[in-house]
Amino acid sequence: MSKICNPKIKLDYGLNMNDKDHITELLTLVKAMEKNTCVFMTECSNEILFKKIENIFNKYKDLQRDIYETMFRKGLYAMEPVEEKNITSKLTTLNENFESLDD
């Protein structure tokens, strides 16, 4: 199967961080902030605080998506096509794991 990607931008390699290193670091940081904000949000007992944190979470979520889309457009992320049976199999596994949480 061929990968789905855009033409890769030219990168400098060596000891110094290049554009890919910087944007990957940014994506990692924003993902961590998004996850931690989600945990904070779910543990809020005050509705006003919850709504404020939810707003911050949504901004991080949108920023994370924007960074990913930028990386994809610049050829720094590639996707591989997946067969329908693999998707169905993964979904079945996830559903089974979810249902086992009630046990």
C-alpha positions in Angstrom: 0.0 0.0 0.0 1.3 3.5 -0.8 1.4 6.2 1.8 -0.9 9.2 1.7 1.3 12.3 2.1 2.3 15.7 0.7 5.7 16.6 -0.7 8.2 16.8 2.1 9.8 20.2 2.8 13.6 20.5 2.6 15.1 20.1 6.1 18.5 20.7 7.5 20.0 17.8 9.4 22.8 17.9 11.9 23.2 18.7 15.6 20.9 21.7 15.6 17.1 21.3 15.7 15.4 21.8 12.3 11.9 22.9 11.5 10.5 19.3 11.9 12.1 19.0 15.3 10.6 22.3 16.5 7.1 21.6 15.2 7.2 18.0 16.6 8.3 19.4 20.0 5.4 21.9 19.8 2.9 19.2 18.9 4.1 17.1 21.8 3.8 20.0 24.2 0.3 21.0 23.1 -0.8 17.3 23.3 0.4 17.1 26.9 -1.3 20.4 27.7 -4.5 19.1 26.1 -4.4 15.8 28.1 -3.7 17.6 31.4 -6.4 20.1 30.8 -8.8 17.3 30.1 -8.0 15.6 33.4 -8.4 19.0 35.2 -11.7 19.6 33.5 -13.1 16.2 34.4 -12.2 16.7 38.0 -13.8 20.1 38.4 -16.7 20.1 40.8 -17.5 23.7 40.2 -19.6 24.3 37.1 -18.2 27.8 36.4 -14.6 26.5 36.6 -15.5 23.5 34.5 -16.8 25.8 31.7 -13.7 27.9 31.8 -11.4 24.9 31.7 -13.5 23.4 28.9 -13.0 26.5 26.9 -9.2 26.3 27.3 -9.4 22.5 26.5 -11.2 23.3 23.2 -8.6 25.9 22.3 -5.8 23.3 22.9 -7.7 20.7 20.9 -8.1 23.1 17.9 -4.4 24.2 18.2 -3.3 20.5 18.2 -5.3 19.8 15.1 -3.9 22.9 13.4 -0.3 21.9 14.1 -1.0 18.4 12.9 -2.6 19.7 9.6 0.4 22.0 9.1 2.8 19.1 9.5 0.7 17.0 7.1 0.6 19.7 4.5 4.4 20.1 4.7 5.0 16.4 4.2 6.1 15.8 7.8 3.3 13.3 8.5 2.2 10.5 6.2 -0.8 8.2 6.5 -1.1 4.7 5.2 -4.4 3.4 3.8 -6.0 0.7 6.0 -8.3 -2.1 4.8 -11.9 -2.0 6.1 -11.4 -5.4 7.8 -8.6 -4.0 9.9 -10.7 -1.0 11.0 -13.6 -3.4 11.9 -11.3 -5.7 13.8 -9.8 -2.7 15.8 -13.3 -1.4 16.5 -14.4 -4.8 17.8 -11.4 -5.0 20.1 -12.1 -1.5 21.5 -15.8 -2.2 22.0 -14.9 -5.5 23.8 -12.4 -3.6 26.1 -15.0 -0.9 26.8 -17.7 -3.5 27.7 -15.3 -5.3 30.0 -15.0 -2.1 32.1 -18.4 -2.9 33.5 -17.2 -6.2 35.0 
